[in-house]
Amino acid sequence: MGRFREDVLQGFAAGLRQVMQNSRMAHALSRPLSVARRRLLQSLPMGLFAFADVRANPPEHPAYALYDQPKYPPGFTHFDYVNPSAPVGGSFVLTPPTVGGSFDKLNPFTLKGNAAPGLNTLMFESLMTPSWDEPNTMYGLLADDIALAADGLSVQFRLDPRARFSNGDAVTAQDVVYSFTTLTSSEAAPQFASLYADVAQVVALDAQHVRFTFKRRNHELPLLLAGLPVFSPKWAAGRAFRSVIDAPIASGPYRIARQSQQRDITYARRADYWGWQLPTRRGQFNFAEITYKLYLDGTARLEAFKAGEFDLLQEFIARNWARQYRGPGFDSGALIKLELPNHNPAGFQGFVVNLRRPQFQDVRVRRALALALDFQWLNRMLFYGAYKRIEGYFANSPFEAHGAPAADELALLEPLRAQLPDCVFGVLPRMPSTDPPRSLRANLLEARALLEQAGWHWRDGALRNAKGQALVIDYLDTQGAMSRIISVYAQALQRLGITLNYRQVDFALYQQRMDTFDFDMTTIRYGGSTSPGNELFDRFGSRAATVQGSDNVWGLRDPAVDALIEKVVAATTMRELQAACRALDRVLVCGWYSVPQWYSDTFRVAIAAHKFAWPKTLPLYYQPESWAVQCWWAV
């Protein structure tokens, strides 16, 4: 579930959400290294190859917090959730959280195609990087200093003079300008242009200093720009960016060692990486090699894990976790199951409908679709009670709306009253339940009444409108994981006279159809954010509804929603942000644009036992794959 581009945005709009996605040790020398020399390099201290500290002046502002103060003071040596003395070496083999089958490009910033997993985390770096201990805070990486203008209309970054790309070139302000200009052009995926829409100008003041000027005050924008990925102009070498197929020239701690049939990719740790002694890098990226293996379907992936083909697998299906994670490997202790705490905002996951289709234009039809889903039965019979219901679009976070609107929410909603349904101003509806005294039968009777009010009546064996057209919905899926749920949901809809067809396609076709909005219904997951903001323009904004490849898969075009997103972005305090998000949540929930699904407050992870260790202190906000890649080490 979910969309691959979320990995890109989470990786580089760093810290704003909680986050869109092989072999021997490589070295700068063109000739192969001997095994002995490889082992020697891997055993040397991490900082041996780091560049000397050539900064003339210490940074005045090495961190930036959107609200409050950064947790870590200037001069801190490492994050609390890493082991600064972790040994270096060994290998780590894993698979991406989503099933994709194969990749066909090494450029994660373009729209078409499927990028190799691991590129964002291992090869590309941003100006600053988040701490997983706190929300909305960034610390120095490529840039060692940030200065926000007093009027809030510009921000300046100072590049660390030690920063180097993998080809040895210094990372300069001109490279930052090039990266920004490229990512916000038509050559790159449209999310970046949306994310940075309020940037009026970017200028390299000299080799070390770059300034971004804003069109208007945007409290979140400095944080977003701190997450800007930077790469060398030599990567494109004068070609159109969308046609770049070469291995990236970036500044991260790994380089590509080898690929195999576009299904496996191995990254090798760079002994010459410039940043090993940075406090934001110390104790991280400890594996000499990291390999990603891709599998065509979930069953093949699970069986491969049991056979020892890779070391970590995160499970998203409760039934699999309860029934399939067993066998000789688990019996012998070679494989173990972990349930890790999940404090991340849950975000949104649900069945979404395409408002560009005429059958979904009426809100009564959309609400009837929600009434037909029996979450309580699904959770009891199929999910082993593992999930909690998602009620809106900011689940498990302080931005989620509840009950009647508070005074600060009403202050934002009242000017829009003429554009909003009465539902927004009352007690917020909860998702339909079948817990007694309610029942699925009662919900379906309510749904039938709504459908009749909307002009849909039972005739000739189906629910039809005045033109005699039957209400038929095609559900688009790529992994097959939703087939059991859809079969139950389809039975309930059939009782209303609605036909729900299940269409499973391969990942490439699924992505193409989603990018062009060629679907009726599908499941979408967007990760939660500790500070919602500019990404909401791309997700719910009217302008994004007509931009292919945007996250506004709904096709939602509502001036009231646009106005509330503006309030979210303009918030200058956490209280203002919470009020704006809750007001927006009310409007979206009352529009019944989705059938929200469920979330888990734990991470289900299986690992190869006795191969790895990790710090005693777990980060507060993390994803298991990223945490393992960045903070674990081989034993």
Secondary structure, 3 states (H helix, E strand, C coil): CCCCHHHHHHHHCCCCCCCCCCCCCCCCCCCCCCHHHHHHHHHCCHHHHCCCCCCCCCCCCCEEECCCCCCCCCCCCCCCCCCCCCCCCCEEEECCCCCCCCCCECCCCCCCCCECCCHHHHCCEECEEECCCCCCEEEECCEEEEEECCCCCEEEEEECCCCECCCCCECCHHHHHHHHHHHCCCCCCHHHHHHCCCEEEEEECCCCEEEEEECCCCCCHHHHHHCCEECCHHHCCCCCHHHCCCCCCCCCCEEEEEEECCCEEEEEECCCCCCCCCCCCCCCCCCCEEEEECCCCHHHHHHHHHCCCCCEEEECCHHHHHHCCCCHHHHHCCEEEEEEECCCCCEEEEEEECCCCHHHCCHHHHHHHHHCCCHHHHHHHCCCCCCEECCCCCECCCCCCCCCCCHHHHHHHHHHHHHCCHHHHCCCCCCCCCCCCCCHHHHHHHHHHHHHHCCCEEECCEEECCCCCECEEEEEECCCCCHHHHHHHHHHHHHCCCEEEEEECCHHHHHHHHHCCCCCEEEEEECCCCCCCCHHHHHHCCHHHHCCCCCCCCCCCCHHHHHHHHHHHHCCCHHHHHHHHHHHHHHHHHCCCEEECEECCEEEEEEECCCEECCCCCCCCCCHHHHHHHHCEEC
